[in-house]
């Protein structure tokens, strides 16, 4: 890549990495992510993937990007954080009786992180925003895990984390904005509605035959690994 191709800052969005550290690293390489670029991860960093799952290195890689990477909270991130906080709120003798976490993330994290680090991770997750608004090249974007809303019409938490089945939303999007969400698997390719104002970018990375997709907001170029 030539130096003049990197003059313009690029903004990328991806979602639903689901413990797949290897594909996340491959994507950063594929988009030539540099210190001038920005990345928004639209939730579900954790859970689901059972093939080479590595939530610890994935999370540390995200942290290493610093302010260049902003994470929005997904439903799996929320579930994991709640479980961690509930688990460590119990006396140690009662922790053996608690229902095991439904996914592999908790055990994988506990194998390598101290209890304090685990609780700090959970507290960090609970601080991740549910929706963000950004403006790029005079286009206004709404970024959320499952569904977006007008900034001045805030919805309940589960609306952003899990969404609802709403064909009108998929068809019309949010007037005046371009919405980008994850959560619902698109079958391996980034999907957009006919108006071009709503993108769904969960390409199934949490599944063995799925992909990790990434969208550049300035160029609308799509990347897959």
Number of C-alpha atoms within 10 A of each C-alpha: 6 6 6 7 8 14 9 10 13 18 20 22 23 26 30 31 30 27 28 26 22 15 18 22 13 14 19 14 11 13 18 12 19 14 11 12 16 18 22 20 25 30 32 28 27 29 24 21 21 16 11 11 21 21 23 19 16 22 16 11 14 20 14 11 15 10 11 17 17 20 26 25 25 29 22 22 22 18 18 23 22 16 18 20 16 13 19 15 12 12 9 10 7 11 14 11 8 11 9 13 14 12 16 19 23 19 12 14 19 14 9 12 14 11 13 10 13 19 20 15 18 20 15 11 21 16 11 16 18 25 23 16 15 12 12 11 7 7 12 13 21 23 26 31 32 26 30 30 20 14 11 6 7 12 13 8 11 14 17 26 26 17 18 12 9 9 9 8 15 19 15 14 22 18 10 12 19 21 24 27 27 29 26 16 19 16 14 17 20 20 17 17 14 10 11 13 20 25 19 25 30 32 29 25 24 25 16 11 10 17 21 26 26 28 23 17 18 14 10 11 11 16 18 17 17
